[in-house]
Amino acid sequence: MQKTENLKFDYSLKAPNGGGTSEMNLKTGFDKDVNFTNYIISKTDAVNEYFSVYENGLVIWFHETSKEIAIKSNKEFALEDDGNFWLVSE
């Protein structure tokens, strides 16, 4: 049986104007025993692209360059007061 699911939630972060660094932290809240697999699409000096598939169905795609981090997910994350993006409970 084939199942199709869209990565309908988009998140992105651009590098600050004038240089510097920024980071985007996704927090799942999962126990450390939840298994996942990272699938590497491209890993070069210019681009790091991969996706993670969790055993509970969460899928996150990452595309990272020196200028931008783009993320797509099949489940929603929300920016919380601690500055992290936390997975929204279902």
PDB file of N, CA, C and O in Angstrom:
ATOM      1  N   MET A   1       0.841  -1.178   0.000  1.00  0.00           N
ATOM      2  CA  MET A   1       0.000   0.000   0.000  1.00  0.00           C
ATOM      3  C   MET A   1       0.892   1.249   0.000  1.00  0.00           C
ATOM      4  O   MET A   1       1.830   1.355   0.790  1.00  0.00           O
ATOM      5  N   GLN A   2       0.593   2.161  -0.871  1.00  0.00           N
ATOM      6  CA  GLN A   2       1.336   3.415  -0.955  1.00  0.00           C
ATOM      7  C   GLN A   2       0.566   4.498  -0.229  1.00  0.00           C
ATOM      8  O   GLN A   2      -0.654   4.603  -0.349  1.00  0.00           O
ATOM      9  N   LYS A   3       1.297   5.300   0.526  1.00  0.00           N
ATOM     10  CA  LYS A   3       0.711   6.437   1.233  1.00  0.00           C
ATOM     11  C   LYS A   3       1.446   7.693   0.778  1.00  0.00           C
ATOM     12  O   LYS A   3       2.674   7.706   0.701  1.00  0.00           O
ATOM     13  N   THR A   4       0.701   8.735   0.482  1.00  0.00           N
ATOM     14  CA  THR A   4       1.295  10.009   0.089  1.00  0.00           C
ATOM     15  C   THR A   4       0.935  11.056   1.127  1.00  0.00           C
ATOM     16  O   THR A   4      -0.225  11.197   1.513  1.00  0.00           O
ATOM     17  N   GLU A   5       1.944  11.786   1.573  1.00  0.00           N
ATOM     18  CA  GLU A   5       1.723  12.844   2.558  1.00  0.00           C
ATOM     19  C   GLU A   5       2.600  14.031   2.189  1.00  0.00           C
ATOM     20  O   GLU A   5       3.780  13.864   1.883  1.00  0.00           O
ATOM     21  N   ASN A   6       2.031  15.218   2.218  1.00  0.00           N
ATOM     22  CA  ASN A   6       2.766  16.430   1.883  1.00  0.00           C
ATOM     23  C   ASN A   6       3.568  16.940   3.076  1.00  0.00           C
ATOM     24  O   ASN A   6       3.166  16.794   4.231  1.00  0.00           O
ATOM     25  N   LEU A   7       4.703  17.537   2.766  1.00  0.00           N
ATOM     26  CA  LEU A   7       5.467  18.282   3.764  1.00  0.00           C
ATOM     27  C   LEU A   7       4.937  19.707   3.701  1.00  0.00           C
ATOM     28  O   LEU A   7       5.531  20.574   3.061  1.00  0.00           O
ATOM     29  N   LYS A   8       3.818  19.939   4.369  1.00  0.00           N
ATOM     30  CA  LYS A   8       3.058  21.175   4.173  1.00  0.00           C
ATOM     31  C   LYS A   8       3.451  22.328   5.086  1.00  0.00           C
ATOM     32  O   LYS A   8       2.935  23.435   4.930  1.00  0.00           O
ATOM     33  N   PHE A   9       4.343  22.096   6.026  1.00  0.00           N
ATOM     34  CA  PHE A   9       4.762  23.170   6.931  1.00  0.00           C
ATOM     35  C   PHE A   9       6.164  23.627   6.536  1.00  0.00           C
ATOM     36  O   PHE A   9       7.098  22.825   6.499  1.00  0.00           O
ATOM     37  N   ASP A  10       6.307  24.934   6.237  1.00  0.00           N
ATOM     38  CA  ASP A  10       7.571  25.518   5.777  1.00  0.00           C
ATOM     39  C   ASP A  10       8.133  26.464   6.830  1.00  0.00           C
ATOM     40  O   ASP A  10       7.408  27.243   7.450  1.00  0.00           O
ATOM     41  N   TYR A  11       9.439  26.372   7.010  1.00  0.00           N
ATOM     42  CA  TYR A  11      10.143  27.271   7.929  1.00  0.00           C
ATOM     43  C   TYR A  11      11.449  27.675   7.255  1.00  0.00           C
ATOM     44  O   TYR A  11      12.069  26.869   6.562  1.00  0.00           O
ATOM     45  N   SER A  12      11.867  28.920   7.456  1.00  0.00           N
ATOM     46  CA  SER A  12      13.153  29.336   6.896  1.00  0.00           C
ATOM     47  C   SER A  12      13.781  30.412   7.763  1.00  0.00           C
ATOM     48  O   SER A  12      13.105  31.136   8.494  1.00  0.00           O
ATOM     49  N   LEU A  13      15.077  30.486   7.654  1.00  0.00           N
ATOM     50  CA  LEU A  13      15.851  31.471   8.397  1.00  0.00           C
ATOM     51  C   LEU A  13      16.978  31.915   7.490  1.00  0.00           C
ATOM     52  O   LEU A  13      17.722  31.085   6.967  1.00  0.00           O
ATOM     53  N   LYS A  14      17.111  33.225   7.299  1.00  0.00           N
ATOM     54  CA  LYS A  14      18.175  33.772   6.463  1.00  0.00           C
ATOM     55  C   LYS A  14      19.289  34.324   7.346  1.00  0.00           C
ATOM     56  O   LYS A  14      19.055  34.743   8.480  1.00  0.00           O
ATOM     57  N   ALA A  15      20.493  34.317   6.808  1.00  0.00           N
ATOM     58  CA  ALA A  15      21.641  34.880   7.513  1.00  0.00           C
ATOM     59  C   ALA A  15      21.425  36.374   7.714  1.00  0.00           C
ATOM     60  O   ALA A  15      20.804  37.029   6.877  1.00  0.00           O
ATOM     61  N   PRO A  16      21.934  36.920   8.820  1.00  0.00           N
ATOM     62  CA  PRO A  16      21.772  38.357   9.063  1.00  0.00           C
ATOM     63  C   PRO A  16      22.500  39.188   8.001  1.00  0.00           C
ATOM     64  O   PRO A  16      23.550  38.790   7.496  1.00  0.00           O
ATOM     65  N   ASN A  17      21.927  40.339   7.675  1.00  0.00           N
ATOM     66  CA  ASN A  17      22.592  41.268   6.758  1.00  0.00           C
ATOM     67  C   ASN A  17      23.908  41.711   7.373  1.00  0.00           C
ATOM     68  O   ASN A  17      23.976  41.990   8.570  1.00  0.00           O
ATOM     69  N   GLY A  18      24.934  41.776   6.573  1.00  0.00           N
ATOM     70  CA  GLY A  18      26.233  42.221   7.058  1.00  0.00           C
ATOM     71  C   GLY A  18      27.060  41.117   7.680  1.00  0.00           C
ATOM     72  O   GLY A  18      28.116  41.393   8.249  1.00  0.00           O
ATOM     73  N   GLY A  19      26.614  39.875   7.589  1.00  0.00           N
ATOM     74  CA  GLY A  19      27.401  38.759   8.112  1.00  0.00           C
ATOM     75  C   GLY A  19      26.909  38.287   9.468  1.00  0.00           C
ATOM     76  O   GLY A  19      25.914  38.782   9.998  1.00  0.00           O
ATOM     77  N   GLY A  20      27.616  37.336  10.007  1.00  0.00           N
ATOM     78  CA  GLY A  20      27.232  36.745  11.276  1.00  0.00           C
ATOM     79  C   GLY A  20      26.571  35.392  11.068  1.00  0.00           C
ATOM     80  O   GLY A  20      26.501  34.896   9.944  1.00  0.00           O
ATOM     81  N   THR A  21      26.097  34.809  12.128  1.00  0.00           N
ATOM     82  CA  THR A  21      25.475  33.495  12.049  1.00  0.00           C
ATOM     83  C   THR A  21      24.111  33.515  12.718  1.00  0.00           C
ATOM     84  O   THR A  21      23.815  34.378  13.544  1.00  0.00           O
ATOM     85  N   SER A  22      23.303  32.561  12.350  1.00  0.00           N
ATOM     86  CA  SER A  22      22.021  32.338  13.010  1.00  0.00           C
ATOM     87  C   SER A  22      21.766  30.845  13.016  1.00  0.00           C
ATOM     88  O   SER A  22      22.364  30.103  12.237  1.00  0.00           O
ATOM     89  N   GLU A  23      20.889  30.410  13.885  1.00  0.00           N
ATOM     90  CA  GLU A  23      20.560  28.995  13.921  1.00  0.00           C
ATOM     91  C   GLU A  23      19.085  28.815  14.224  1.00  0.00           C
ATOM     92  O   GLU A  23      18.452  29.650  14.870  1.00  0.00           O
ATOM     93  N   MET A  24      18.566  27.719  13.747  1.00  0.00           N
ATOM     94  CA  MET A  24      17.168  27.377  13.969  1.00  0.00           C
ATOM     95  C   MET A  24      17.151  26.024  14.677  1.00  0.00           C
ATOM     96  O   MET A  24      17.639  25.031  14.139  1.00  0.00           O
ATOM     97  N   ASN A  25      16.596  25.990  15.864  1.00  0.00           N
ATOM     98  CA  ASN A  25      16.546  24.755  16.639  1.00  0.00           C
ATOM     99  C   ASN A  25      15.139  24.190  16.648  1.00  0.00           C
ATOM    100  O   ASN A  25      14.199  24.830  17.121  1.00  0.00           O
ATOM    101  N   LEU A  26      15.005  22.976  16.116  1.00  0.00           N
ATOM    102  CA  LEU A  26      13.733  22.265  16.172  1.00  0.00           C
ATOM    103  C   LEU A  26      13.777  21.298  17.348  1.00  0.00           C
ATOM    104  O   LEU A  26      14.741  20.549  17.511  1.00  0.00           O
ATOM    105  N   LYS A  27      12.756  21.317  18.145  1.00  0.00           N
ATOM    106  CA  LYS A  27      12.665  20.429  19.306  1.00  0.00           C
ATOM    107  C   LYS A  27      11.426  19.561  19.150  1.00  0.00           C
ATOM    108  O   LYS A  27      10.318  20.073  18.991  1.00  0.00           O
ATOM    109  N   THR A  28      11.614  18.257  19.196  1.00  0.00           N
ATOM    110  CA  THR A  28      10.482  17.354  19.038  1.00  0.00           C
ATOM    111  C   THR A  28       9.825  17.013  20.370  1.00  0.00           C
ATOM    112  O   THR A  28       8.634  16.706  20.416  1.00  0.00           O
ATOM    113  N   GLY A  29      10.597  17.065  21.456  1.00  0.00           N
ATOM    114  CA  GLY A  29      10.084  16.639  22.748  1.00  0.00           C
ATOM    115  C   GLY A  29      10.042  15.128  22.878  1.00  0.00           C
ATOM    116  O   GLY A  29       9.544  14.606  23.875  1.00  0.00           O
ATOM    117  N   PHE A  30      10.563  14.411  21.870  1.00  0.00           N
ATOM    118  CA  PHE A  30      10.554  12.955  21.899  1.00  0.00           C
ATOM    119  C   PHE A  30      11.565  12.436  22.911  1.00  0.00           C
ATOM    120  O   PHE A  30      12.590  13.066  23.172  1.00  0.00           O
ATOM    121  N   ASP A  31      11.262  11.299  23.463  1.00  0.00           N
ATOM    122  CA  ASP A  31      12.185  10.550  24.305  1.00  0.00           C
ATOM    123  C   ASP A  31      13.402  10.164  23.458  1.00  0.00           C
ATOM    124  O   ASP A  31      13.280   9.990  22.246  1.00  0.00           O
ATOM    125  N   LYS A  32      14.544  10.034  24.072  1.00  0.00           N
ATOM    126  CA  LYS A  32      15.759   9.672  23.340  1.00  0.00           C
ATOM    127  C   LYS A  32      15.668   8.284  22.709  1.00  0.00           C
ATOM    128  O   LYS A  32      16.491   7.935  21.863  1.00  0.00           O
ATOM    129  N   ASP A  33      14.677   7.491  23.113  1.00  0.00           N
ATOM    130  CA  ASP A  33      14.509   6.150  22.558  1.00  0.00           C
ATOM    131  C   ASP A  33      13.761   6.139  21.225  1.00  0.00           C
ATOM    132  O   ASP A  33      13.672   5.093  20.582  1.00  0.00           O
ATOM    133  N   VAL A  34      13.222   7.285  20.799  1.00  0.00           N
ATOM    134  CA  VAL A  34      12.524   7.342  19.510  1.00  0.00           C
ATOM    135  C   VAL A  34      13.578   7.313  18.407  1.00  0.00           C
ATOM    136  O   VAL A  34      14.451   8.178  18.341  1.00  0.00           O
ATOM    137  N   ASN A  35      13.483   6.317  17.554  1.00  0.00           N
ATOM    138  CA  ASN A  35      14.461   6.138  16.483  1.00  0.00           C
ATOM    139  C   ASN A  35      14.110   6.969  15.257  1.00  0.00           C
ATOM    140  O   ASN A  35      12.939   7.212  14.964  1.00  0.00           O
ATOM    141  N   PHE A  36      15.145   7.397  14.552  1.00  0.00           N
ATOM    142  CA  PHE A  36      14.956   8.090  13.279  1.00  0.00           C
ATOM    143  C   PHE A  36      16.146   7.804  12.381  1.00  0.00           C
ATOM    144  O   PHE A  36      17.212   7.397  12.844  1.00  0.00           O
ATOM    145  N   THR A  37      15.948   8.024  11.092  1.00  0.00           N
ATOM    146  CA  THR A  37      17.006   7.821  10.107  1.00  0.00           C
ATOM    147  C   THR A  37      17.183   9.108   9.325  1.00  0.00           C
ATOM    148  O   THR A  37      16.207   9.708   8.877  1.00  0.00           O
ATOM    149  N   ASN A  38      18.445   9.538   9.159  1.00  0.00           N
ATOM    150  CA  ASN A  38      18.768  10.677   8.307  1.00  0.00           C
ATOM    151  C   ASN A  38      19.160  10.156   6.928  1.00  0.00           C
ATOM    152  O   ASN A  38      19.996   9.260   6.810  1.00  0.00           O
ATOM    153  N   TYR A  39      18.555  10.720   5.888  1.00  0.00           N
ATOM    154  CA  TYR A  39      18.881  10.382   4.510  1.00  0.00           C
ATOM    155  C   TYR A  39      19.566  11.582   3.884  1.00  0.00           C
ATOM    156  O   TYR A  39      18.954  12.640   3.739  1.00  0.00           O
ATOM    157  N   ILE A  40      20.831  11.428   3.512  1.00  0.00           N
ATOM    158  CA  ILE A  40      21.618  12.523   2.948  1.00  0.00           C
ATOM    159  C   ILE A  40      21.334  12.635   1.449  1.00  0.00           C
ATOM    160  O   ILE A  40      21.455  11.657   0.711  1.00  0.00           O
ATOM    161  N   ILE A  41      20.959  13.825   1.015  1.00  0.00           N
ATOM    162  CA  ILE A  41      20.754  14.103  -0.409  1.00  0.00           C
ATOM    163  C   ILE A  41      22.020  14.718  -0.991  1.00  0.00           C
ATOM    164  O   ILE A  41      22.497  14.295  -2.043  1.00  0.00           O
ATOM    165  N   SER A  42      22.561  15.722  -0.300  1.00  0.00           N
ATOM    166  CA  SER A  42      23.775  16.397  -0.757  1.00  0.00           C
ATOM    167  C   SER A  42      24.510  16.953   0.449  1.00  0.00           C
ATOM    168  O   SER A  42      23.913  17.588   1.319  1.00  0.00           O
ATOM    169  N   LYS A  43      25.804  16.709   0.491  1.00  0.00           N
ATOM    170  CA  LYS A  43      26.615  17.274   1.568  1.00  0.00           C
ATOM    171  C   LYS A  43      27.903  17.789   0.940  1.00  0.00           C
ATOM    172  O   LYS A  43      28.840  17.031   0.688  1.00  0.00           O
ATOM    173  N   THR A  44      27.926  19.102   0.693  1.00  0.00           N
ATOM    174  CA  THR A  44      29.087  19.746   0.104  1.00  0.00           C
ATOM    175  C   THR A  44      29.430  20.968   0.949  1.00  0.00           C
ATOM    176  O   THR A  44      28.748  21.260   1.931  1.00  0.00           O
ATOM    177  N   ASP A  45      30.482  21.677   0.568  1.00  0.00           N
ATOM    178  CA  ASP A  45      30.814  22.919   1.271  1.00  0.00           C
ATOM    179  C   ASP A  45      29.728  23.965   1.088  1.00  0.00           C
ATOM    180  O   ASP A  45      29.549  24.834   1.942  1.00  0.00           O
ATOM    181  N   ALA A  46      28.994  23.888  -0.034  1.00  0.00           N
ATOM    182  CA  ALA A  46      27.981  24.896  -0.348  1.00  0.00           C
ATOM    183  C   ALA A  46      26.593  24.539   0.162  1.00  0.00           C
ATOM    184  O   ALA A  46      25.831  25.429   0.539  1.00  0.00           O
ATOM    185  N   VAL A  47      26.251  23.257   0.182  1.00  0.00           N
ATOM    186  CA  VAL A  47      24.890  22.835   0.507  1.00  0.00           C
ATOM    187  C   VAL A  47      24.909  21.583   1.377  1.00  0.00           C
ATOM    188  O   VAL A  47      25.676  20.649   1.145  1.00  0.00           O
ATOM    189  N   ASN A  48      24.050  21.596   2.375  1.00  0.00           N
ATOM    190  CA  ASN A  48      23.793  20.411   3.184  1.00  0.00           C
ATOM    191  C   ASN A  48      22.291  20.152   3.081  1.00  0.00           C
ATOM    192  O   ASN A  48      21.488  20.925   3.603  1.00  0.00           O
ATOM    193  N   GLU A  49      21.911  19.056   2.403  1.00  0.00           N
ATOM    194  CA  GLU A  49      20.503  18.757   2.202  1.00  0.00           C
ATOM    195  C   GLU A  49      20.238  17.310   2.627  1.00  0.00           C
ATOM    196  O   GLU A  49      20.920  16.384   2.190  1.00  0.00           O
ATOM    197  N   TYR A  50      19.240  17.140   3.481  1.00  0.00           N
ATOM    198  CA  TYR A  50      18.904  15.802   3.959  1.00  0.00           C
ATOM    199  C   TYR A  50      17.489  15.798   4.508  1.00  0.00           C
ATOM    200  O   TYR A  50      16.878  16.852   4.682  1.00  0.00           O
ATOM    201  N   PHE A  51      16.976  14.616   4.777  1.00  0.00           N
ATOM    202  CA  PHE A  51      15.695  14.528   5.464  1.00  0.00           C
ATOM    203  C   PHE A  51      15.771  13.456   6.530  1.00  0.00           C
ATOM    204  O   PHE A  51      16.517  12.485   6.409  1.00  0.00           O
ATOM    205  N   SER A  52      14.985  13.650   7.574  1.00  0.00           N
ATOM    206  CA  SER A  52      14.927  12.737   8.709  1.00  0.00           C
ATOM    207  C   SER A  52      13.543  12.121   8.767  1.00  0.00           C
ATOM    208  O   SER A  52      12.535  12.818   8.647  1.00  0.00           O
ATOM    209  N   VAL A  53      13.501  10.799   8.953  1.00  0.00           N
ATOM    210  CA  VAL A  53      12.244  10.076   9.076  1.00  0.00           C
ATOM    211  C   VAL A  53      12.226   9.411  10.443  1.00  0.00           C
ATOM    212  O   VAL A  53      13.079   8.581  10.756  1.00  0.00           O
ATOM    213  N   TYR A  54      11.241   9.786  11.253  1.00  0.00           N
ATOM    214  CA  TYR A  54      11.099   9.246  12.598  1.00  0.00           C
ATOM    215  C   TYR A  54      10.149   8.052  12.583  1.00  0.00           C
ATOM    216  O   TYR A  54       9.244   7.981  11.751  1.00  0.00           O
ATOM    217  N   GLU A  55      10.357   7.126  13.497  1.00  0.00           N
ATOM    218  CA  GLU A  55       9.543   5.910  13.534  1.00  0.00           C
ATOM    219  C   GLU A  55       8.064   6.193  13.811  1.00  0.00           C
ATOM    220  O   GLU A  55       7.212   5.352  13.526  1.00  0.00           O
ATOM    221  N   ASN A  56       7.757   7.353  14.356  1.00  0.00           N
ATOM    222  CA  ASN A  56       6.358   7.695  14.645  1.00  0.00           C
ATOM    223  C   ASN A  56       5.698   8.489  13.511  1.00  0.00           C
ATOM    224  O   ASN A  56       4.582   8.984  13.671  1.00  0.00           O
ATOM    225  N   GLY A  57       6.382   8.610  12.370  1.00  0.00           N
ATOM    226  CA  GLY A  57       5.785   9.245  11.199  1.00  0.00           C
ATOM    227  C   GLY A  57       6.237  10.661  10.904  1.00  0.00           C
ATOM    228  O   GLY A  57       5.934  11.180   9.829  1.00  0.00           O
ATOM    229  N   LEU A  58       6.949  11.305  11.812  1.00  0.00           N
ATOM    230  CA  LEU A  58       7.442  12.661  11.554  1.00  0.00           C
ATOM    231  C   LEU A  58       8.517  12.619  10.472  1.00  0.00           C
ATOM    232  O   LEU A  58       9.424  11.787  10.516  1.00  0.00           O
ATOM    233  N   VAL A  59       8.404  13.531   9.494  1.00  0.00           N
ATOM    234  CA  VAL A  59       9.404  13.675   8.437  1.00  0.00           C
ATOM    235  C   VAL A  59       9.800  15.141   8.374  1.00  0.00           C
ATOM    236  O   VAL A  59       8.942  16.022   8.334  1.00  0.00           O
ATOM    237  N   ILE A  60      11.109  15.399   8.364  1.00  0.00           N
ATOM    238  CA  ILE A  60      11.622  16.773   8.275  1.00  0.00           C
ATOM    239  C   ILE A  60      12.688  16.805   7.188  1.00  0.00           C
ATOM    240  O   ILE A  60      13.629  16.011   7.206  1.00  0.00           O
ATOM    241  N   TRP A  61      12.536  17.739   6.232  1.00  0.00           N
ATOM    242  CA  TRP A  61      13.505  17.957   5.162  1.00  0.00           C
ATOM    243  C   TRP A  61      14.279  19.235   5.472  1.00  0.00           C
ATOM    244  O   TRP A  61      13.681  20.246   5.841  1.00  0.00           O
ATOM    245  N   PHE A  62      15.598  19.199   5.326  1.00  0.00           N
ATOM    246  CA  PHE A  62      16.481  20.340   5.604  1.00  0.00           C
ATOM    247  C   PHE A  62      17.283  20.688   4.356  1.00  0.00           C
ATOM    248  O   PHE A  62      17.788  19.802   3.666  1.00  0.00           O
ATOM    249  N   HIS A  63      17.397  21.974   4.073  1.00  0.00           N
ATOM    250  CA  HIS A  63      18.257  22.480   3.006  1.00  0.00           C
ATOM    251  C   HIS A  63      19.017  23.661   3.599  1.00  0.00           C
ATOM    252  O   HIS A  63      18.439  24.716   3.863  1.00  0.00           O
ATOM    253  N   GLU A  64      20.312  23.473   3.805  1.00  0.00           N
ATOM    254  CA  GLU A  64      21.117  24.489   4.495  1.00  0.00           C
ATOM    255  C   GLU A  64      22.229  24.997   3.590  1.00  0.00           C
ATOM    256  O   GLU A  64      22.981  24.215   3.009  1.00  0.00           O
ATOM    257  N   THR A  65      22.321  26.321   3.478  1.00  0.00           N
ATOM    258  CA  THR A  65      23.438  26.973   2.795  1.00  0.00           C
ATOM    259  C   THR A  65      23.989  28.025   3.750  1.00  0.00           C
ATOM    260  O   THR A  65      23.476  28.199   4.856  1.00  0.00           O
ATOM    261  N   SER A  66      25.025  28.719   3.324  1.00  0.00           N
ATOM    262  CA  SER A  66      25.589  29.769   4.181  1.00  0.00           C
ATOM    263  C   SER A  66      24.646  30.960   4.315  1.00  0.00           C
ATOM    264  O   SER A  66      24.802  31.773   5.227  1.00  0.00           O
ATOM    265  N   LYS A  67      23.665  31.071   3.412  1.00  0.00           N
ATOM    266  CA  LYS A  67      22.758  32.217   3.430  1.00  0.00           C
ATOM    267  C   LYS A  67      21.368  31.910   3.976  1.00  0.00           C
ATOM    268  O   LYS A  67      20.643  32.819   4.379  1.00  0.00           O
ATOM    269  N   GLU A  68      20.991  30.624   3.990  1.00  0.00           N
ATOM    270  CA  GLU A  68      19.620  30.307   4.393  1.00  0.00           C
ATOM    271  C   GLU A  68      19.486  28.863   4.868  1.00  0.00           C
ATOM    272  O   GLU A  68      20.174  27.962   4.388  1.00  0.00           O
ATOM    273  N   ILE A  69      18.592  28.676   5.811  1.00  0.00           N
ATOM    274  CA  ILE A  69      18.155  27.347   6.228  1.00  0.00           C
ATOM    275  C   ILE A  69      16.679  27.244   5.857  1.00  0.00           C
ATOM    276  O   ILE A  69      15.868  28.071   6.274  1.00  0.00           O
ATOM    277  N   ALA A  70      16.339  26.229   5.075  1.00  0.00           N
ATOM    278  CA  ALA A  70      14.946  25.982   4.709  1.00  0.00           C
ATOM    279  C   ALA A  70      14.555  24.611   5.243  1.00  0.00           C
ATOM    280  O   ALA A  70      15.303  23.642   5.110  1.00  0.00           O
ATOM    281  N   ILE A  71      13.383  24.545   5.844  1.00  0.00           N
ATOM    282  CA  ILE A  71      12.906  23.298   6.448  1.00  0.00           C
ATOM    283  C   ILE A  71      11.461  23.083   6.033  1.00  0.00           C
ATOM    284  O   ILE A  71      10.667  24.023   5.994  1.00  0.00           O
ATOM    285  N   LYS A  72      11.128  21.836   5.722  1.00  0.00           N
ATOM    286  CA  LYS A  72       9.743  21.434   5.469  1.00  0.00           C
ATOM    287  C   LYS A  72       9.454  20.233   6.352  1.00  0.00           C
ATOM    288  O   LYS A  72      10.325  19.399   6.598  1.00  0.00           O
ATOM    289  N   SER A  73       8.218  20.163   6.822  1.00  0.00           N
ATOM    290  CA  SER A  73       7.836  19.070   7.707  1.00  0.00           C
ATOM    291  C   SER A  73       6.391  18.669   7.450  1.00  0.00           C
ATOM    292  O   SER A  73       5.587  19.466   6.966  1.00  0.00           O
ATOM    293  N   ASN A  74       6.078  17.443   7.776  1.00  0.00           N
ATOM    294  CA  ASN A  74       4.696  16.989   7.669  1.00  0.00           C
ATOM    295  C   ASN A  74       3.907  17.270   8.943  1.00  0.00           C
ATOM    296  O   ASN A  74       2.699  17.038   8.989  1.00  0.00           O
ATOM    297  N   LYS A  75       4.575  17.761   9.964  1.00  0.00           N
ATOM    298  CA  LYS A  75       3.908  18.128  11.218  1.00  0.00           C
ATOM    299  C   LYS A  75       4.344  19.542  11.607  1.00  0.00           C
ATOM    300  O   LYS A  75       5.435  19.990  11.254  1.00  0.00           O
ATOM    301  N   GLU A  76       3.489  20.218  12.325  1.00  0.00           N
ATOM    302  CA  GLU A  76       3.701  21.630  12.636  1.00  0.00           C
ATOM    303  C   GLU A  76       4.645  21.835  13.823  1.00  0.00           C
ATOM    304  O   GLU A  76       4.596  21.109  14.816  1.00  0.00           O
ATOM    305  N   PHE A  77       5.499  22.845  13.688  1.00  0.00           N
ATOM    306  CA  PHE A  77       6.342  23.326  14.781  1.00  0.00           C
ATOM    307  C   PHE A  77       5.917  24.764  15.087  1.00  0.00           C
ATOM    308  O   PHE A  77       5.466  25.480  14.193  1.00  0.00           O
ATOM    309  N   ALA A  78       6.058  25.186  16.335  1.00  0.00           N
ATOM    310  CA  ALA A  78       5.693  26.545  16.732  1.00  0.00           C
ATOM    311  C   ALA A  78       6.864  27.182  17.475  1.00  0.00           C
ATOM    312  O   ALA A  78       7.518  26.541  18.297  1.00  0.00           O
ATOM    313  N   LEU A  79       7.116  28.458  17.172  1.00  0.00           N
ATOM    314  CA  LEU A  79       8.163  29.210  17.866  1.00  0.00           C
ATOM    315  C   LEU A  79       7.676  29.529  19.274  1.00  0.00           C
ATOM    316  O   LEU A  79       6.633  30.158  19.455  1.00  0.00           O
ATOM    317  N   GLU A  80       8.438  29.092  20.262  1.00  0.00           N
ATOM    318  CA  GLU A  80       8.066  29.304  21.667  1.00  0.00           C
ATOM    319  C   GLU A  80       8.942  30.385  22.290  1.00  0.00           C
ATOM    320  O   GLU A  80       9.900  30.854  21.676  1.00  0.00           O
ATOM    321  N   ASP A  81       8.603  30.772  23.515  1.00  0.00           N
ATOM    322  CA  ASP A  81       9.308  31.845  24.222  1.00  0.00           C
ATOM    323  C   ASP A  81      10.786  31.543  24.464  1.00  0.00           C
ATOM    324  O   ASP A  81      11.581  32.464  24.646  1.00  0.00           O
ATOM    325  N   ASP A  82      11.161  30.262  24.469  1.00  0.00           N
ATOM    326  CA  ASP A  82      12.570  29.912  24.699  1.00  0.00           C
ATOM    327  C   ASP A  82      13.429  30.071  23.442  1.00  0.00           C
ATOM    328  O   ASP A  82      14.629  29.799  23.472  1.00  0.00           O
ATOM    329  N   GLY A  83      12.807  30.519  22.321  1.00  0.00           N
ATOM    330  CA  GLY A  83      13.541  30.740  21.079  1.00  0.00           C
ATOM    331  C   GLY A  83      13.663  29.504  20.204  1.00  0.00           C
ATOM    332  O   GLY A  83      14.259  29.567  19.128  1.00  0.00           O
ATOM    333  N   ASN A  84      13.114  28.394  20.642  1.00  0.00           N
ATOM    334  CA  ASN A  84      13.150  27.154  19.874  1.00  0.00           C
ATOM    335  C   ASN A  84      11.814  26.910  19.179  1.00  0.00           C
ATOM    336  O   ASN A  84      10.774  27.404  19.613  1.00  0.00           O
ATOM    337  N   PHE A  85      11.861  26.149  18.108  1.00  0.00           N
ATOM    338  CA  PHE A  85      10.659  25.686  17.429  1.00  0.00           C
ATOM    339  C   PHE A  85      10.319  24.310  17.979  1.00  0.00           C
ATOM    340  O   PHE A  85      11.081  23.359  17.805  1.00  0.00           O
ATOM    341  N   TRP A  86       9.168  24.206  18.646  1.00  0.00           N
ATOM    342  CA  TRP A  86       8.745  22.950  19.267  1.00  0.00           C
ATOM    343  C   TRP A  86       7.653  22.299  18.437  1.00  0.00           C
ATOM    344  O   TRP A  86       6.784  22.980  17.893  1.00  0.00           O
ATOM    345  N   LEU A  87       7.700  20.973  18.344  1.00  0.00           N
ATOM    346  CA  LEU A  87       6.676  20.227  17.647  1.00  0.00           C
ATOM    347  C   LEU A  87       5.350  20.433  18.353  1.00  0.00           C
ATOM    348  O   LEU A  87       5.256  20.282  19.571  1.00  0.00           O
ATOM    349  N   VAL A  88       4.316  20.780  17.578  1.00  0.00           N
ATOM    350  CA  VAL A  88       2.980  20.999  18.129  1.00  0.00           C
ATOM    351  C   VAL A  88       2.360  19.630  18.396  1.00  0.00           C
ATOM    352  O   VAL A  88       2.349  18.770  17.515  1.00  0.00           O
ATOM    353  N   SER A  89       1.854  19.429  19.588  1.00  0.00           N
ATOM    354  CA  SER A  89       1.227  18.144  19.947  1.00  0.00           C
ATOM    355  C   SER A  89      -0.039  17.952  19.131  1.00  0.00           C
ATOM    356  O   SER A  89      -0.761  18.895  18.811  1.00  0.00           O
ATOM    357  N   GLU A  90      -0.270  16.702  18.814  1.00  0.00           N
ATOM    358  CA  GLU A  90      -1.471  16.379  18.030  1.00  0.00           C
ATOM    359  C   GLU A  90      -2.642  16.130  18.929  1.00  0.00           C
ATOM    360  O   GLU A  90      -3.739  15.844  18.449  1.00  0.00           O
TER     361      GLU A  90
END
